[in-house]
Every structure is written in structure tokens, then in C-alpha cells.
């Protein structure tokens, strides 16, 4: 069953990437390079793919979610222009996960208020992430208007905003 789901997701990624990126002046070579680079780092099946723009750098990025054989969800950030993975995060189920809780000094409500003070809107999804350096962060998906979703990452130790992205499109689903 996992093989069928993986095959369907892979075919969907290819079809959507060709159709979506063709209209934006991007070739699908960037996505192909990113998927290839991600599969060399983490084995598993693709759960979701997002196309983002990092607001502070303007870097067009694919966020590739891979679920490994142990049930761990990984997010790999890949620079579309050169196919380089530049960030790897592990997602945990909740703020009560020991990996997250041991680093957390700022509660979710306070972190959400911080994110909303920068980008007012409606929080439609929250993730709990462990950065590659072991730091914990909240990631809030904030819906602003049709077609505009901000992904605001707040450090769970300091309460500071550490990253902001604009989600252009996504395919797949959260675990």
C-alpha cells in the first residue's frame, strides 16, 4: 500500500511540477534536482511538497516532506536554482514531545501572538520542529487572503521569529 501511495504521490509531483512551474518561467529541472538531492539524504516516502519564497532572501525553495521507515517526518529545504539542500528539520507530533519540550521556554500561545503581530491573519496549521542544531521551533501557517499563506517560524526557546516564507503552492498532505 505504501508503494502505491508513493508512486501516486511521485506521479502527481511530476505532473503538477510541469504544469505549475511551466507557467512561472521555471523549468522542472530544479524540482528534479531537489527531489534527487533529498532522496540521497533521507530514505522514505514523500508526504508533501511546497513551493515557497523565503521573504528575507527571496530564495525560491521547495520544502520536501519525507516520512522515513521509523515514522519520522523530515522537512528538507532545497534551493530551486541549484538543487542544494540547505536545511533539514525533524517534525514532532506536539509541544509535549521530549525533544521539543526540553528546549521550550515560550508557550505556543505566546509564540502564536508573536507570529500574528508580524502577519495578522488566521493560523490554519501549526507544526513543532526540531532544527538540525537541536533547537525547537513552532511553525505557523497563517492564511491572509486567497492565495497568500505565510509560514512563520518562532524559536521556542527565545520567542523570536527565525524564518518567514510565503507559500506559493503545495501538493500532498500532512501526516
N, C-alpha and C positions, 0 to 999 in steps of 0.2 A: 504494500500500500504506500509506504514512504517513497519507493522508487517511482511509482506512478505520479504521486504528488510532486516530486522533484522534477520529473520530466515535464509535467504540465506547467509548473512554475517557470522552468527554463525556457520552454517554448513561448510562453506568454511574455517573458522578459525580452526575448529576441524580437517578437512581433511588435510589442509596444515600443521598444527602443528604436526600431527602424522607423515606425510611424511617427512617434513623438519627436525624436531628435531630427528627423529629416526636415521638419518644418521650422526648426530653430537654427538651421545652418550648421548643425553638428553632425559629424559622421558617427556611425555606430562603432567606429574603431575604439573610441575612448571607453565605452561601456565594455566592449570585448576585452580590452586590456585590463580594465579594473576587475572584471569577473575572474579572469585568468590569474591575476595577482592575488586576489582574495582566496581563491581555491588552493593556492600554494601555501598560504599561511594557516588557514583553518579548513579542516575537512568537515563535511556535514551537508545539510540541505539548505537551500535558500528559502528564507521565510518572507522577506520583504526587500524591496528596492525603492530608494527615494532619490530624487534628483534635487539638489539643494544649491543655494548660493550662500557662501559664508559672507555675512554682511561686513565684517571688519576687513576682509581681504579681497572680497569679490571673486573668490575662487569657486569655480563651478565644480561640484562634488557629487559623487554617488555615495550614498550610505547603503552598504550592503549588509543585510542581516543574515547570519548563518547560524543554524542550530546544529550543534555538534551531537555526536552519538551519546554523550552523557546528559543531554537535555539542556545544556548551557547555551544561552543565546549570546552571540557576539555581534558587535557592530563594527564594521571596518569602513573607514572614511578614505575615499580614493579620489585623487585629483584627476578630473576628467581629461585634462590636457595632456598628461603624460602617463597615466595608468599607475601612479605611485600611491601605495597605501601609506598614509601619514598619521593615522590614529586608529587605535584598537581599543574598544571598550567592551566590558562584560556587563550584561544586564542581569539584575537580580529581581526577584518577584516583588519585594516590598522593602520599605524602610526598616522593617524588623529583621531582615536578613543580617546575620552577624558581620558579614563583610562590609555592609553599609552602616549598620548601627554603631560599630566600633569607631567609625570616623565622624559620625553625625553629631554636630553641635547645634545645628539650626533645624528646627522642625519644618515639616512640609508646608504648613500654613504660612509661616513667615517667608519661606523661600518662594512660595507662590505669589505672595504680596509683592515681593521684590521684582519678580518677573513681570507681573501685571503693571507695576509702576512704570516700567520701561515700554511695554507693549500692551496697552489696555485691550481687552477682548475677553473671550471665553476660553478657559482651559478645557480642552477636549480630550486630552490624554496626558498621563504622567508616567515617566519611566524612572527607574532607580538604577544608576550606572556606577560601575567601578572603573575608573580610568586606568590606563596602563601603569601609572605610578602608584596605584593603590588608593588614590583619593576617591571619595564618594561624591556624586552629584545628582541632583534632580534634573530631569529634562522635561519641560512643559511644552506641549503643543498648544499654541494659543491661536484660535481662529479669530481673525479680524474682520474679514469680509469674504465674499465668494472668491475663491482662487488665491487667497492670502492666508497662509498659516506660518506663524513664526515658531521656531523651535528655540527656546531659551533655556540654556543650561545654567544652573545655580549651584555653586560649590556648597556641599552640605556641611562643611567644616567652617568656612568663613562667611557664608551667606552672600558672597559676591557673584555677580554674573560673570561666567567664564567663557561663554560662547553664545553667539546668536546666528541662526541660519534662517533663510526663507525657503520653505519647501515649495518647489515648483510642481512636482507631481510624485505620486507613489503608486506602487503595484505590489500586491501581496497582502498579507495581514500579519498582525501581531500574534505572537504565540498565545 
